[in-house]
Amino acid sequence: MSEIRHWRFDPLDTWFFREARGFETSGHNELSSLFPPPARTVAGAMRTLIGEHSGVDWPRFLEGEEYAELRALIGAGDSLGRLELTGPYPLWQGERLYPVPLHLLGKDRNYRFLEPGDPVLCDLGPVRLPRIKNARQDPLPGAKPLEQAWLNGADLQRVLGGQPPNGVIATQRLYVEEPRLGIARDNMRRTGRDGLLYQTRHLRPHPELAIGAETRGLPAERYPESGVMRFGGEGRPSLVRLSEALSDRLPAPLIQGPNLLLMLLTHADFGSGEECWRPPGFEPIERDGTRVWQGDLRGIGLTLECAVIGKAAREGGWDLARECPRPVRSLVPAGSVYFCTLADGIDVDMAIKALHGQHIGQDIALGRGELAVGTW
């Protein structure tokens, strides 16, 4: 019987989760670290620890018949087998943090919300673009989306219910950045290699910061014990601890309106092309001279009225199975929000139960496309 486990990665050194650019394409610019780490990086660390717990001889793993059962459980290459991931996400003082929804604007601890505006003619046709709610009565010049900030569960619940948070946690509180300079080595000659200098920017986490994730799909005996392993770029050590699933799961939404607000808690993969910004299955229609998008998510009929989407998240990495770079993909970033109305006959409670905490799009086994539901 499969069980759910919570994983916690505590740093014993710096972290480095390389951005999508390669060293050979970076020129004189340094490579930064992503945060939180890409889902494949975390999934790879988990599979490595599970395999070592089972005594895997890795050169034989892909072909050996003795590992057929384990391959079915944790997969090989791009496949995760039966393993399913939720996250990854920051843990701060033992509590999960959530990205700030992008329809919340802030300046000097004052906040404003975006809402669907009147139809405007643009490259998508006549569509409803976001506008600041009550901007004329209560302006806040200079307010902007809080892309480098986080919320705890209680404040996420407030924001998704249309209420301002009690406070946000800036990324600068979680870690400091450390620039590094290195040179490629010639291990045979024990010298540096000419012209192969590189610069990276590591993350030095504060003591109360960790990376969390949850997995399901494995029997209890396959899960490893806690231990130390190499994690992320340059193989920096981290302490890995496993426990029962967190009791304080995704907070229940506050119902403050008749319409649905969908927020991405993790990056989502909606495919490629010009319409990769919208969830799969949504098609444009004309309604009263305005373009909207109709679709169905897990049996809930929705009309997409307006969206607030951040800059594309770029993820690549190294494919260990094929020993080559992994193709870089553009993902819809966490924090993006979709303003939706419900089809006739569907009430808000029904929609929330069907969608809150679910995953949409491609690669959901990697934790992509995790949803939180609010109202407007």
MARLO-618828 format. One line per field, with one value per residue (C-alpha): residue number from 1; residue in three letters; x, y, z. Coordinates in steps of 0.1 Angstrom, whole numbers. Layout:
num	[NUM; ...];
residuo	[ALA; ...];
xx	[X; ...];
yy	[Y; ...];
zz	[Z; ...];
//
This chain:
num	[1; 2; 3; 4; 5; 6; 7; 8; 9; 10; 11; 12; 13; 14; 15; 16; 17; 18; 19; 20; 21; 22; 23; 24; 25; 26; 27; 28; 29; 30; 31; 32; 33; 34; 35; 36; 37; 38; 39; 40; 41; 42; 43; 44; 45; 46; 47; 48; 49; 50; 51; 52; 53; 54; 55; 56; 57; 58; 59; 60; 61; 62; 63; 64; 65; 66; 67; 68; 69; 70; 71; 72; 73; 74; 75; 76; 77; 78; 79; 80; 81; 82; 83; 84; 85; 86; 87; 88; 89; 90; 91; 92; 93; 94; 95; 96; 97; 98; 99; 100; 101; 102; 103; 104; 105; 106; 107; 108; 109; 110; 111; 112; 113; 114; 115; 116; 117; 118; 119; 120; 121; 122; 123; 124; 125; 126; 127; 128; 129; 130; 131; 132; 133; 134; 135; 136; 137; 138; 139; 140; 141; 142; 143; 144; 145; 146; 147; 148; 149; 150; 151; 152; 153; 154; 155; 156; 157; 158; 159; 160; 161; 162; 163; 164; 165; 166; 167; 168; 169; 170; 171; 172; 173; 174; 175; 176; 177; 178; 179; 180; 181; 182; 183; 184; 185; 186; 187; 188; 189; 190; 191; 192; 193; 194; 195; 196; 197; 198; 199; 200; 201; 202; 203; 204; 205; 206; 207; 208; 209; 210; 211; 212; 213; 214; 215; 216; 217; 218; 219; 220; 221; 222; 223; 224; 225; 226; 227; 228; 229; 230; 231; 232; 233; 234; 235; 236; 237; 238; 239; 240; 241; 242; 243; 244; 245; 246; 247; 248; 249; 250; 251; 252; 253; 254; 255; 256; 257; 258; 259; 260; 261; 262; 263; 264; 265; 266; 267; 268; 269; 270; 271; 272; 273; 274; 275; 276; 277; 278; 279; 280; 281; 282; 283; 284; 285; 286; 287; 288; 289; 290; 291; 292; 293; 294; 295; 296; 297; 298; 299; 300; 301; 302; 303; 304; 305; 306; 307; 308; 309; 310; 311; 312; 313; 314; 315; 316; 317; 318; 319; 320; 321; 322; 323; 324; 325; 326; 327; 328; 329; 330; 331; 332; 333; 334; 335; 336; 337; 338; 339; 340; 341; 342; 343; 344; 345; 346; 347; 348; 349; 350; 351; 352; 353; 354; 355; 356; 357; 358; 359; 360; 361; 362; 363; 364; 365; 366; 367; 368; 369; 370; 371; 372; 373; 374; 375; 376];
residuo	[MET; SER; GLU; ILE; ARG; HIS; TRP; ARG; PHE; ASP; PRO; LEU; ASP; THR; TRP; PHE; PHE; ARG; GLU; ALA; ARG; GLY; PHE; GLU; THR; SER; GLY; HIS; ASN; GLU; LEU; SER; SER; LEU; PHE; PRO; PRO; PRO; ALA; ARG; THR; VAL; ALA; GLY; ALA; MET; ARG; THR; LEU; ILE; GLY; GLU; HIS; SER; GLY; VAL; ASP; TRP; PRO; ARG; PHE; LEU; GLU; GLY; GLU; GLU; TYR; ALA; GLU; LEU; ARG; ALA; LEU; ILE; GLY; ALA; GLY; ASP; SER; LEU; GLY; ARG; LEU; GLU; LEU; THR; GLY; PRO; TYR; PRO; LEU; TRP; GLN; GLY; GLU; ARG; LEU; TYR; PRO; VAL; PRO; LEU; HIS; LEU; LEU; GLY; LYS; ASP; ARG; ASN; TYR; ARG; PHE; LEU; GLU; PRO; GLY; ASP; PRO; VAL; LEU; CYS; ASP; LEU; GLY; PRO; VAL; ARG; LEU; PRO; ARG; ILE; LYS; ASN; ALA; ARG; GLN; ASP; PRO; LEU; PRO; GLY; ALA; LYS; PRO; LEU; GLU; GLN; ALA; TRP; LEU; ASN; GLY; ALA; ASP; LEU; GLN; ARG; VAL; LEU; GLY; GLY; GLN; PRO; PRO; ASN; GLY; VAL; ILE; ALA; THR; GLN; ARG; LEU; TYR; VAL; GLU; GLU; PRO; ARG; LEU; GLY; ILE; ALA; ARG; ASP; ASN; MET; ARG; ARG; THR; GLY; ARG; ASP; GLY; LEU; LEU; TYR; GLN; THR; ARG; HIS; LEU; ARG; PRO; HIS; PRO; GLU; LEU; ALA; ILE; GLY; ALA; GLU; THR; ARG; GLY; LEU; PRO; ALA; GLU; ARG; TYR; PRO; GLU; SER; GLY; VAL; MET; ARG; PHE; GLY; GLY; GLU; GLY; ARG; PRO; SER; LEU; VAL; ARG; LEU; SER; GLU; ALA; LEU; SER; ASP; ARG; LEU; PRO; ALA; PRO; LEU; ILE; GLN; GLY; PRO; ASN; LEU; LEU; LEU; MET; LEU; LEU; THR; HIS; ALA; ASP; PHE; GLY; SER; GLY; GLU; GLU; CYS; TRP; ARG; PRO; PRO; GLY; PHE; GLU; PRO; ILE; GLU; ARG; ASP; GLY; THR; ARG; VAL; TRP; GLN; GLY; ASP; LEU; ARG; GLY; ILE; GLY; LEU; THR; LEU; GLU; CYS; ALA; VAL; ILE; GLY; LYS; ALA; ALA; ARG; GLU; GLY; GLY; TRP; ASP; LEU; ALA; ARG; GLU; CYS; PRO; ARG; PRO; VAL; ARG; SER; LEU; VAL; PRO; ALA; GLY; SER; VAL; TYR; PHE; CYS; THR; LEU; ALA; ASP; GLY; ILE; ASP; VAL; ASP; MET; ALA; ILE; LYS; ALA; LEU; HIS; GLY; GLN; HIS; ILE; GLY; GLN; ASP; ILE; ALA; LEU; GLY; ARG; GLY; GLU; LEU; ALA; VAL; GLY; THR; TRP];
xx	[0; 14; 19; 25; 58; 70; 106; 126; 160; 180; 212; 246; 263; 252; 226; 230; 202; 214; 192; 184; 214; 245; 279; 291; 263; 267; 295; 309; 277; 274; 248; 222; 205; 168; 146; 129; 147; 133; 109; 132; 161; 142; 127; 161; 175; 145; 150; 187; 181; 153; 176; 206; 182; 174; 211; 210; 240; 234; 253; 229; 197; 184; 190; 191; 161; 166; 156; 124; 102; 121; 120; 82; 81; 105; 107; 138; 148; 118; 93; 87; 70; 44; 61; 40; 54; 37; 59; 88; 82; 101; 97; 102; 102; 87; 57; 51; 54; 33; 41; 22; -7; 2; -32; -20; 0; 20; 40; 53; 30; 0; -19; -43; -60; -64; -97; -111; -116; -138; -131; -101; -90; -55; -36; -59; -90; -115; -107; -110; -76; -68; -73; -67; -98; -112; -82; -99; -113; -82; -50; -16; 9; 39; 22; 34; 32; 52; 71; 100; 78; 60; 29; 22; -9; -31; -22; -27; -62; -68; -55; -75; -106; -99; -84; -50; -23; -11; 24; 46; 80; 105; 129; 158; 148; 152; 188; 217; 234; 271; 290; 316; 344; 357; 378; 374; 399; 421; 420; 446; 472; 458; 458; 432; 420; 429; 401; 374; 366; 330; 310; 280; 258; 250; 223; 233; 201; 193; 190; 152; 149; 145; 130; 99; 80; 56; 55; 30; 30; 55; 51; 64; 94; 108; 112; 147; 158; 170; 205; 230; 231; 244; 217; 216; 245; 281; 267; 265; 255; 220; 203; 172; 145; 113; 82; 45; 26; 21; -10; -15; -21; -33; -56; -93; -104; -126; -158; -162; -178; -197; -168; -137; -101; -75; -39; -9; 11; 38; 49; 26; 33; 4; 23; 38; 26; 8; -19; 4; -6; -41; -50; -55; -90; -100; -111; -120; -155; -172; -197; -214; -186; -159; -135; -135; -123; -145; -133; -136; -113; -120; -157; -162; -173; -156; -154; -120; -126; -92; -57; -27; 4; 41; 72; 78; 98; 126; 138; 163; 189; 210; 196; 217; 201; 210; 241; 230; 213; 176; 155; 146; 109; 89; 65; 36; 50; 37; 16; -3; -40; -71; -104; -132; -170; -189; -211; -248; -258; -223; -220; -188; -186; -188; -161; -137; -140; -132; -103; -86; -52; -54; -29; -35; -15; 14; 39; 16; 35; 64; 40; 35; 3; -8; -40; -53; -88; -101; -132; -139];
yy	[0; 34; 61; 98; 112; 147; 154; 182; 193; 213; 229; 221; 245; 268; 260; 264; 255; 267; 288; 276; 292; 271; 281; 282; 307; 330; 352; 373; 372; 350; 323; 328; 302; 295; 294; 273; 245; 230; 201; 177; 186; 176; 145; 134; 138; 118; 90; 88; 84; 58; 38; 39; 28; -2; -9; -1; -6; 25; 13; -17; 1; 8; -28; -51; -74; -73; -36; -40; -35; -5; 10; 6; 25; 54; 54; 60; 91; 114; 89; 90; 56; 56; 84; 116; 149; 179; 210; 218; 248; 268; 259; 288; 282; 248; 262; 260; 293; 302; 327; 359; 359; 383; 401; 416; 448; 463; 494; 503; 476; 490; 467; 469; 442; 437; 428; 422; 456; 467; 452; 467; 461; 446; 418; 392; 411; 428; 413; 422; 433; 436; 469; 482; 478; 511; 529; 563; 563; 549; 552; 539; 552; 529; 497; 466; 428; 412; 387; 382; 376; 349; 343; 319; 298; 322; 352; 332; 324; 361; 372; 346; 358; 394; 407; 422; 401; 409; 409; 394; 376; 391; 366; 386; 374; 337; 337; 359; 356; 347; 353; 327; 325; 292; 275; 242; 216; 192; 162; 142; 171; 186; 220; 246; 246; 278; 302; 283; 307; 308; 328; 316; 331; 307; 310; 310; 300; 314; 287; 286; 279; 245; 230; 208; 185; 155; 122; 95; 62; 41; 14; 23; 0; 17; 51; 58; 68; 104; 111; 135; 137; 159; 183; 207; 220; 213; 186; 206; 186; 188; 169; 150; 141; 122; 123; 117; 142; 177; 181; 217; 211; 238; 262; 262; 292; 320; 323; 360; 361; 341; 337; 316; 327; 301; 306; 285; 275; 259; 265; 249; 234; 242; 231; 254; 279; 313; 301; 283; 309; 294; 260; 232; 227; 263; 277; 313; 324; 357; 369; 402; 414; 404; 374; 350; 314; 284; 251; 224; 215; 183; 184; 220; 242; 276; 308; 325; 362; 376; 365; 380; 361; 367; 363; 328; 305; 289; 254; 232; 210; 180; 147; 120; 91; 105; 125; 157; 190; 188; 210; 243; 248; 279; 274; 296; 309; 302; 331; 336; 339; 333; 351; 327; 325; 293; 275; 274; 248; 248; 265; 278; 251; 223; 240; 245; 209; 197; 221; 233; 215; 197; 198; 208; 208; 185; 167; 169; 140; 165; 187; 212; 232; 229; 250; 271; 284; 318; 339; 373];
zz	[0; -10; 16; 17; 30; 37; 27; 42; 28; 53; 39; 54; 29; 2; -24; -62; -86; -119; -141; -176; -194; -199; -188; -225; -234; -204; -218; -190; -169; -139; -136; -109; -88; -90; -59; -50; -69; -101; -96; -115; -93; -62; -78; -89; -54; -40; -66; -58; -21; -27; -50; -26; 2; -20; -27; -64; -86; -108; -139; -140; -130; -165; -178; -148; -144; -106; -107; -128; -97; -86; -121; -121; -88; -93; -131; -153; -173; -177; -163; -125; -125; -97; -78; -75; -62; -45; -44; -40; -18; 9; 45; 68; 106; 98; 78; 41; 22; -8; -36; -35; -60; -88; -86; -53; -57; -29; -18; 17; 33; 16; -8; -37; -58; -95; -110; -146; -163; -191; -226; -244; -280; -281; -299; -284; -297; -274; -240; -204; -190; -153; -136; -100; -79; -67; -82; -84; -49; -33; -55; -46; -71; -76; -64; -83; -81; -53; -74; -48; -17; 1; 23; 51; 50; 69; 47; 15; 27; 33; -1; -20; -2; -13; 20; 23; 41; 76; 61; 34; 37; 13; -3; 11; 46; 35; 22; 11; -23; -25; -58; -66; -92; -104; -131; -149; -138; -158; -133; -152; -150; -117; -132; -143; -179; -199; -206; -186; -158; -146; -122; -101; -75; -46; -20; 17; 35; 69; 96; 96; 58; 42; 11; 15; -8; -5; -24; -28; -48; -29; -3; 31; 30; -1; 16; 29; 63; 70; 59; 42; 4; -23; -34; -64; -85; -73; -50; -19; 11; 26; 55; 43; 68; 61; 81; 79; 57; 70; 90; 79; 43; 19; 38; 29; 10; 23; 2; -4; -39; -65; -89; -89; -87; -97; -85; -95; -64; -86; -122; -148; -182; -205; -237; -263; -288; -287; -263; -238; -211; -206; -190; -216; -230; -229; -263; -272; -279; -285; -258; -261; -283; -259; -262; -233; -230; -220; -208; -182; -153; -135; -144; -135; -164; -164; -184; -182; -180; -173; -162; -145; -155; -146; -167; -181; -158; -178; -167; -184; -166; -174; -185; -167; -186; -220; -208; -226; -218; -212; -236; -220; -214; -207; -178; -166; -133; -98; -85; -118; -113; -135; -130; -139; -138; -132; -157; -149; -122; -105; -72; -56; -29; -55; -76; -46; -35; -71; -78; -46; -42; -75; -104; -140; -172; -181; -159; -128; -113; -109; -89; -117; -119; -82; -77; -49; -52; -41; -50; -64];
//
